[in-house]
Amino acid sequence: MIVTGAPGRAAVRGPRADATQWGIVSQPQSRIAIIGGGPGGYEAALVAAQLGAAVTVIERDGLGGACVLTDCVPSKTLIATSGMMTALEGSPGLGIQAGGIASVDAPRLYARVRDLARAQSDDVAARLCAEGVEVITGTARLAGRRVVAVGDREIQADAVLIATGAQPRVLPGAEPDGDRVLTWRQLYDLKELPSELIVVGSGVTGAEFAGAYQALGSQVTLVSSREHVLPHEDTDAAMVVEDVFRRRGMTVLGRSRAAGVKRTGDGVAVVLADGRTVRGSHCLLTVGMVPSTTGMGLEEHGVTVDKNGFIPVDRVSRTSVPGVYAAGDCTGVLMLASVAAMQGRIAMWHALGEAVAPLRLSHVAATIFTEPEIATVGVTEQAVESGEAEAIVVKLPLATNARAKMQGFRDGFVKLFARRSGGTVLGGVVVAPRASELILAVSLAVEQMLTVDQMAHTFAVYPSLSGSITEAARRLMRPTD
């Protein structure tokens, strides 16, 4: 068991730091125990330390958690390289003679991915240490309503935060072996790129890796149990990505459910429910997540866990037990690092008596890091079509944008939703390169309840992709009476 940092030495910011000079009697220092060092855990720790609490974080695998070490950071690092390959592929259209065929050095690529993940984890550790947070390496469990046990040590706390994340779901008959049958957390230990990769599952993770490996040079087959890829996303956006996948040479099998995966010497065979067999060199399983909550003593001490193992929480991250909070993927609330981090911050603000605004999922921006990217915020077209939300909609193809033409982008669009009465911006979808950056303008509009008139009167650079956002707002403006 390794302990770093200085327990009880928390950095205090603002007026609290100078309270004693005014004769204010300080209150007993609050004690916070956090199980899990991912975004939900380490962001909560920083907030609690800032507010003067004595904070202990217990993490089993490394600070940053799976998000930094095996999930978000590594995958987006790999996708950054695949994006460069996509750009090179399109360079002849811009008048560039590449002078040969670019190829990927797999060992260097995977080494870079692992090194960057470790460096990010080290940065998190350094920040927590600088803030006086105690970090314990080990596996923790709830030993009482506000008691956390790690090894032989018991930590008494005024508040406990559970932020243990989730892990890849395994299909019966398709158990990963870390060699040919893989989860995405095992990809970075490969010695070479898969020559023929079969991706099972066409949700966000499956689509991201399928697109990335196709760009890196693998021949990818994407097995989707639904009619099209990304079945839970904006339909127009999903169709753009699927069309791009097919145009780039990917095989997309819709309405094809995997029943099992078998090793076949130096390859794999994915058996589909209808009896067909798909053969390749490797199989990547992306069939969802299960929460990491078993064996933690949660139900034994009154914390409600649902039938799937997730911990139900309210909008300020409270569980069923007073003083016990939960954040991140273990709660099943929008499995995004940004949501986990906000849940953790909210939990600490609430536990330590600060003013806090409850989590508003309708204001969460999300991105799918395919090429092009899909970024969304606010209401959806499905909600509008079903009558759940009343809105007017406009969709502008990216192909009409001057900057997109200059850079050779032809796939994608900007879609805005606005309230029919008053024109308040309710949400939007951006399908474009760097849509993850472009969506911020729409997120600000949703958060601050701006109208399309206000967006339309905002200057956008010409030429720019962001110009399509203000143009969409102008299309939604209503003439005054």
RAPE-V940564 format. One record per residue. N is the residue number from 1. SS is DSSP state (a for helix, b for strand, c for the rest). NEAR is the number of other ideal C-beta (glycine too) atoms within 8 Angstrom. D_FIRST is the distance of its C-alpha to the first C-alpha in whole Angstrom. Layout:
n=[N/N]
ss=[SS/SS]
near=[NEAR/NEAR]
d_first=[D_FIRST/D_FIRST]
//
This chain:
n=[1/2/3/4/5/6/7/8/9/10/11/12/13/14/15/16/17/18/19/20/21/22/23/24/25/26/27/28/29/30/31/32/33/34/35/36/37/38/39/40/41/42/43/44/45/46/47/48/49/50/51/52/53/54/55/56/57/58/59/60/61/62/63/64/65/66/67/68/69/70/71/72/73/74/75/76/77/78/79/80/81/82/83/84/85/86/87/88/89/90/91/92/93/94/95/96/97/98/99/100/101/102/103/104/105/106/107/108/109/110/111/112/113/114/115/116/117/118/119/120/121/122/123/124/125/126/127/128/129/130/131/132/133/134/135/136/137/138/139/140/141/142/143/144/145/146/147/148/149/150/151/152/153/154/155/156/157/158/159/160/161/162/163/164/165/166/167/168/169/170/171/172/173/174/175/176/177/178/179/180/181/182/183/184/185/186/187/188/189/190/191/192/193/194/195/196/197/198/199/200/201/202/203/204/205/206/207/208/209/210/211/212/213/214/215/216/217/218/219/220/221/222/223/224/225/226/227/228/229/230/231/232/233/234/235/236/237/238/239/240/241/242/243/244/245/246/247/248/249/250/251/252/253/254/255/256/257/258/259/260/261/262/263/264/265/266/267/268/269/270/271/272/273/274/275/276/277/278/279/280/281/282/283/284/285/286/287/288/289/290/291/292/293/294/295/296/297/298/299/300/301/302/303/304/305/306/307/308/309/310/311/312/313/314/315/316/317/318/319/320/321/322/323/324/325/326/327/328/329/330/331/332/333/334/335/336/337/338/339/340/341/342/343/344/345/346/347/348/349/350/351/352/353/354/355/356/357/358/359/360/361/362/363/364/365/366/367/368/369/370/371/372/373/374/375/376/377/378/379/380/381/382/383/384/385/386/387/388/389/390/391/392/393/394/395/396/397/398/399/400/401/402/403/404/405/406/407/408/409/410/411/412/413/414/415/416/417/418/419/420/421/422/423/424/425/426/427/428/429/430/431/432/433/434/435/436/437/438/439/440/441/442/443/444/445/446/447/448/449/450/451/452/453/454/455/456/457/458/459/460/461/462/463/464/465/466/467/468/469/470/471/472/473/474/475/476/477/478/479/480/481]
ss=[c/b/b/b/c/c/c/c/c/c/c/b/c/a/a/a/a/a/a/a/a/a/c/c/c/c/c/c/c/c/b/b/b/b/b/c/c/c/a/a/a/a/a/a/a/a/a/a/a/a/b/c/c/b/b/b/b/b/b/c/c/c/c/c/a/a/a/a/a/c/c/a/a/a/a/a/a/a/a/a/a/a/a/a/a/a/a/a/a/c/a/a/a/a/c/c/c/c/c/c/c/c/c/c/c/a/a/a/a/a/a/a/a/a/a/a/a/a/a/a/a/a/a/a/a/a/a/a/a/a/c/c/c/b/b/b/b/c/c/b/b/b/b/b/c/c/b/b/b/b/c/c/b/b/b/b/c/c/b/b/b/b/c/c/c/b/b/b/c/c/c/c/c/c/c/c/c/c/c/c/b/b/b/a/a/a/a/a/a/c/c/c/c/c/c/b/b/b/b/b/c/c/c/a/a/a/a/a/a/a/a/a/a/a/a/a/c/c/b/b/b/b/b/c/c/c/c/c/c/c/c/c/c/c/a/a/a/a/a/a/a/a/a/a/a/a/a/c/c/c/b/b/b/c/c/c/c/b/b/b/b/b/b/b/c/c/b/b/b/b/b/b/c/c/c/c/b/b/b/b/c/b/b/b/b/c/c/c/b/b/b/c/c/c/c/c/c/c/a/a/a/c/c/c/c/c/c/c/c/c/c/c/c/c/c/c/c/b/c/c/c/c/c/b/b/b/c/c/a/a/a/c/c/c/c/c/a/a/a/a/a/a/a/a/a/a/a/a/a/a/a/c/c/c/c/c/c/c/c/c/a/a/a/c/c/b/b/b/c/c/c/c/b/b/b/b/b/b/c/c/a/a/a/a/a/a/c/c/c/c/b/b/b/b/b/b/b/a/a/a/c/a/a/a/a/a/a/c/c/c/c/c/b/b/b/b/b/b/b/c/c/c/c/b/b/b/b/b/b/b/b/b/c/c/a/a/a/a/a/a/a/a/a/a/a/a/a/c/c/c/b/a/a/a/a/a/c/c/c/c/c/c/c/c/c/c/a/a/a/a/a/a/a/a/a/a/c/c/c/c/c]
near=[8/6/8/7/10/6/8/8/5/15/8/9/6/5/5/9/7/7/9/7/5/6/5/6/4/5/4/3/9/13/12/19/14/17/14/17/16/16/14/16/19/17/13/17/16/12/12/16/15/11/13/9/14/11/14/16/16/17/13/7/6/10/13/15/17/12/13/15/14/8/11/8/13/14/14/9/12/14/13/8/12/14/10/8/13/10/8/9/7/9/9/8/6/8/4/6/4/9/3/4/4/7/5/10/6/10/8/7/12/11/8/10/12/10/8/11/15/10/8/11/13/8/8/13/11/8/10/16/11/7/13/14/14/14/17/14/9/9/6/12/10/17/9/6/10/11/11/15/11/12/6/2/8/7/11/6/13/9/16/14/20/18/19/11/15/10/9/13/8/9/12/5/7/14/8/11/8/6/5/11/13/15/10/13/9/10/10/10/6/12/4/6/10/12/7/12/16/14/16/15/13/16/11/8/10/16/15/13/14/15/16/12/15/13/13/13/8/11/10/12/14/15/16/16/9/9/6/12/14/15/11/4/11/12/9/12/14/14/9/13/17/12/9/13/14/9/6/8/6/12/7/12/11/8/8/12/9/15/7/9/14/7/8/8/4/5/12/15/10/16/11/14/7/6/6/7/8/11/9/14/10/14/15/15/15/14/9/8/9/10/15/10/12/5/4/11/9/11/8/6/11/8/14/9/10/9/3/7/9/11/16/9/12/6/7/10/16/10/12/6/9/5/11/14/15/16/18/17/11/17/14/10/9/7/9/8/9/9/14/18/11/10/17/21/11/16/17/17/12/13/14/12/4/8/4/8/5/8/11/8/8/7/10/11/12/9/11/13/9/11/11/14/15/17/15/16/13/13/10/10/12/8/9/14/6/6/6/5/10/6/12/8/9/9/9/13/7/16/8/7/13/8/10/14/9/7/8/8/14/6/9/14/14/17/15/15/15/14/10/6/4/5/12/9/18/11/14/17/14/17/17/15/10/8/15/9/6/15/15/8/10/17/11/9/13/15/7/6/8/9/11/13/9/9/14/11/5/7/4/9/7/6/8/8/13/10/14/12/16/13/10/15/15/9/8/13/10/5/4/3/2]
d_first=[0/4/7/10/14/15/15/19/20/22/25/28/31/35/37/34/33/36/37/37/40/42/41/39/37/33/31/28/25/24/21/19/16/16/15/15/15/19/22/22/19/19/23/22/20/22/25/23/22/26/27/26/23/19/17/14/13/10/11/10/12/13/14/18/17/20/22/21/20/22/25/27/26/26/29/31/31/32/35/36/37/39/41/42/43/45/46/48/49/51/52/56/57/56/58/56/56/53/54/52/50/46/44/40/38/35/32/33/33/29/28/29/27/24/24/25/22/20/22/22/18/18/21/19/16/18/20/18/17/20/21/18/16/13/10/7/6/6/9/11/15/18/18/21/23/21/18/15/12/9/8/10/10/13/14/18/20/23/23/20/20/20/19/18/21/23/23/26/29/30/34/35/36/35/31/30/29/28/31/34/33/30/28/28/25/26/29/27/26/30/32/35/37/38/41/42/39/40/38/38/38/40/38/36/34/36/39/37/35/39/41/38/38/42/42/40/43/42/44/43/44/43/43/43/44/46/49/48/44/42/44/42/43/47/49/51/48/46/50/50/46/48/51/49/47/50/52/49/50/47/48/47/48/48/48/47/44/42/42/40/39/39/39/42/41/40/40/40/42/42/44/46/47/50/50/50/47/46/45/43/40/37/36/34/33/33/34/32/28/27/24/21/21/21/19/18/20/23/26/25/25/28/27/29/28/31/33/31/27/28/27/30/30/33/34/32/29/29/28/30/28/29/26/24/25/24/24/25/25/24/27/30/31/32/30/30/27/30/30/26/26/29/28/25/27/29/27/26/29/31/28/28/32/33/36/35/37/36/35/38/38/41/40/37/38/37/37/38/37/40/43/44/42/42/41/42/42/44/47/47/51/50/50/53/55/54/55/52/52/55/55/57/56/57/55/56/56/54/57/59/57/58/55/54/57/56/53/54/52/54/52/50/52/51/52/52/52/54/55/59/60/59/57/54/51/49/47/47/47/46/47/47/45/42/43/39/41/44/43/42/46/46/43/44/47/46/44/46/49/51/55/56/58/56/54/57/58/55/56/54/54/57/56/53/51/50/54/54/52/55/57/56/56/60/61/59/61/64/68/68/71]
//
